[in-house]
Amino acid sequence: MKIIHCSPFNLFTKTGGCLYSNPVKISMGLVENGHYVHNFDYRDASRYYSLFKSKKSGQKKMNILFKELIYNIKPDLIIFGHAELINEDIFYELKSKNIKMIFWYNDMIIDDLFKKVGHLFDKVFITGAGQIIDDLKKINENSYFLPNPVNKNIENNIGYIANQKFDLLFSGRKDAERRDLISFMESSFKNLNVKYIGQNSENTVIGNDYFKLISESKICLNHSRKSYMANKWYASDRLSHILGNGSFCLSRTIIDGELFFEDKLDYYDNEIELNEKVNYYLENTEDRISKTKWLHKRIHELFSSERVASYMLDIFNEDHKKLNSYEWYK
């Protein structure tokens, strides 16, 4: 198939993020499955057409360019990731021309645009299940869970054999929800070599340097937001970065996560558990490395970009025989 993938690829802004962004890995997976894919970064295209690099002020010209692209390529399928700047009328026009459309979300938020046009898509995906899928199905009954993909050429470090100079890595904004956690860690882990990144623009690390820090850390935290955690199977793509790069992860609880990770992925639900488990795994190196090896192998087998993209296409083609092979499909 000829596919246009309209998503935020971070081609010109946050350029290091394009190394591991889900849009990039989904497109790679589609190519690995033998399809032609043209990546269209609607956000950066809007910025390009704006004098002051504003997404909103360049939106009109970006939409004109997008329509020209569709006309010239004549795709069999258009995949939209978020797409909040695409004009509403374009979706209706594509539907009237019987051009197939898939939509996917990397968040747990259903935005206003999707509430208006969500019913037009052939299939819809989101990186969580449970309640969020039920909410999406009220708009489009063809809504499904989407795992965060990994790729062996992107997540290509093996942390457990690297020189791990940090005891603990915490990546996340210092917002209202995480402020108390960071204060607790700063007071409780004074004797540990802890690396904090992403709390503000000054200490944000992206691209290969971010992956290097993961592989150089004995333990990495996956601290998802509480509002997202209520959704079955939801985990930040940070989990894929950590496990995919072969480092040990302590995670907030993932509902029914044992379907994927059995008892090898350990959770913490409060600061006391976090303190106990950080110290346990630093003292018990053999147990930490054993679980890390298993999780590293498991996530690359289960959620490779090729397999995740194949699943999306099997959903699109309604190939139920193939769909039964995916652990998360119901």
N, C-alpha and C positions, 0 to 999 in steps of 0.2 A: 504493500500500500504506500501511497504518498500521504504523508502526515505533516500537518503544521502543528507545532506545539507552542502555544501562546502562554507564556509564563514569565515570572521574574527570574531571569538567569544570572543576574548580577554581572553582566558583561562589562559595564563601564563604571558602575558604582559598587562599592564593597567587593571589588574584583576578586579578592582572595576567597570570598564565599562561594564563587562559582566552582571552586574545586570540588565541593561536597554537597552542593544544594540538591534537594530532591528533584527539581526540574531537570537538572543536568543528568542525574542518574536514571530518571525515567526515560529520557531521550536516548541515553546510551543503551538501556535495556531494549528499547524498541528497535534500535539499529542491530543489536545483537540477535534479535529475532528476525532479521532480514528485511526490515522496512526502511524506506527513505524518510528522514525526519528533517524538517526545516525549523530551527528554533527562532521564535520571534519574541524578543523581550519588550513587552508593551510599555513597561515602566521606563526603561532606559530610552526607548524610542520617543516617549513623551518628553523626557528631559532634553533629549537632543534637539527637539523642535522648540524648546523654550529658551528665551534669552537669558533667564535667570535660573535655568536648570530646574524648573518647577514641573512636577508631573502634571498638575492640573492645567497649566497654561499651554502645554504642548499637546494636550489630549486630542484636540480636534484634528490636527495634522497627523498625529499617530494613527487615528482611526481611518483616515483617508489612505494612508500607506498600507494599513492592514488589509483594507478592502482590495487594493491593487495587488497585494501579495496573493490573496485568495484567488483573484481573477487569473493571475499569471500561472500559478502552480496548479490550480484546479485539484485540490486535495481530495482524497477519498475519506479522510477523517481529519477533524480539527480537535485537538485536546487543549482545554483551557485550565490553567492553574490560577485560581483566584480571579484574575481578569476584571478587577473592579473598575478599570478605566475604559473598558470596551463599551461602546455605546449600545444601549438596549436594543435599538432597531436592527443592529447587525445580527444579533442572535435570531430575531424573527425572520430576517431576510435569509439567513442560512437554512433555517428550518423550512421555509417556503420552497427553497431550491433542493430540498432533500439531501443536504450535505450533513453527514453524520457528525455528531458532537459528543465528546466526553468532557466532563468537568471534574476536577479534583481539588480538594482542600487539604492544606497542611496544618490547619488550625481546628479548634473546636468552636469556632464562631460562625454562625450563619449570617452573612451580611445582607444589606438591603437589596443589592443588585440580584443576588441569588433568589431572594424571596419573590422577585418580579419575573425572573426568566428561568428559574431552576427547572420548571416543568418541561422546558423545551429540549433538554439534553437526553440523549439516548441512554447514557449511564452516568452515574455520579459516584465518586469515591471520597472517603475522608479517613484520616489517620487515627481513627478511634471507632469503637463500636458501642453497643448498648444504647443508651439514651440518645446520643447524638445521631445515630442511624435512625432511630425512631422519629426524631424531629425532622430529619431530612426526608424521610419517606412520606411525611405529610405534604411535602412539596413535589417530590419525585419518588415514586415507589421503587424505582430501579437504583437504589442507593446501597453502597457496599463499603466494607472495611478495606483500607489500603495500608499495608505495612510500609514502614520507612525502609527504603532499599539500601543495600551496601554494594560496593563494587570492589573487586580484588585489586583493581588498578588504581583505586582512589584510597580506600582504607587498606593501605598496603604495608603498614608497620606491624611489627610483632613485639608488643610492649614487654611481654614476660621474658623475652631474651635480651632486652635492651638494658642499657645502664640507667636504671631508674633512680634519679637523684632526688625526686620529690616524694614525700610520704603520701601526700594528699593533694588533689587538684579540685578546686571548685570553680565552675564557670557559670555565671548568671548575673543578671542585673541586681544592683542593690536597691530594689524597690521596697515598697511597704511590706510586701509579703516575705521577703528574704532578709530584711534588715536585722531582725532578731536572731535569725539563724547564723548570719555572718558574725554578729557580736558574740554569740555563744561559741562559735568555732575559734574566734580570736582569743577568747579567754580560756577555753578548754584544751586547745591544742598548741599551747605556747612552746612546748618542748618538741613539736614535730616540724618538719620542713614542709609547710603548706604553701601552695601556689594559688593565688586568687586572680582570676581574670574575668573580664566582661562586666565588672561592676559599673564602669563608666567608660566614656570614649577614650580616656587616657590609657586605660589598661586593657582595652579590647585587643584580642589576638585572633587573627583569621588566617585562612590559607594553610600552607604546609607547616608554618610555625605553630599553629593551633594543634595540628595532629602530632607534631613533635613533642609538645608538652604532654599530650595524652600518653604517648608511648613512654615518656620519661617519668611517669607518675605511677606509684605502686597501687594507689586507690584513686578512682575518679568518682565524683558524686553526680548522680542524675536526679536533680531536685526539681520535679515538675510542679507546676502550679496546682493548687488545691482544686480550683474550678474545673480543670481538665481531668484530674485524676478520677472523677466520678464515672468516667466513660471506660467501659471494658476495653482492655488491650491497649489503651492509650499510653504512649511513652514519647517523650521528646526525641527528635532525631539525634540528640546528643547521645542517647543510649547506643544507637548504631555506630556513632563515631568512636565511642569508647570500646565497645566489644569488637567492632570491626578492626580496630587497630591493636587488638590483643592486650588491652589493659583490664584490670579488675574494676568492676563497677559495683558501687553500693547505690541502690535506687529507692526512691519512694515507691510504695506498693503499686504494682500494676495488676489491675483486676483480671483474674484468670490468666496471668502471665505464665503460670506453670505449664500451660498447654505448649508453649514455645520453649521455655527454659528449665522445665522440671524444677528441681530444688537447687539448681546451681547458681541462680541469680538471687542474691540476698537483699532483703529490704530493711528499711528503717522507717518507723512511723512517727518518731519523736526524737528529741535531742538526746535523751538518755540512751535510747537504742543506738543512735548514731555514734555516740561516744564509745559505747561498749564494743560495737562491731568494728569501728576503725581500729581500736587498740587490739582487738582479737586478731584481725587479719594482718596487721603489721607484725604481730608476734608469731603468727602461724603461717609462715611463708609457703610451706608445702601445700596446705589446704587452699591458700589463695591462688597459687599458680595452677594447681590442678583444675580448679573451677574455671579459671581464666582460659586455659587451653580448650576446655570443653565448650565454653560459650563462644570463643572465637571461631571455632570450627562450625558450631551450630548456626550462628547468625549468617555466616557466608553461605552455608548450604540452604538455609531456610528463606532468606530474604535477599538473595543476590538480585541485582538490577535486572538481569535477564529473566529470572523467574517471576519477579514482581510484574514486569512489563508483560510477560506471557500470560499471567493471571488476568491483567486488565483486558488484554485482547480476547482471552477465553470468555470473560464476562461479556464483552462487547459482541462476540460472535455467538454467545449462548451455547457454548460447547460444554454441555453438562458432563459428558464423559471425562473430559480433561479436568473440569472444575473439581471433581471429586478427589483429585490428588492433592489439593491445597488444604493444609491443616485448618485454616481459618474460615474456609468457605462453608456456608450453611444455607 
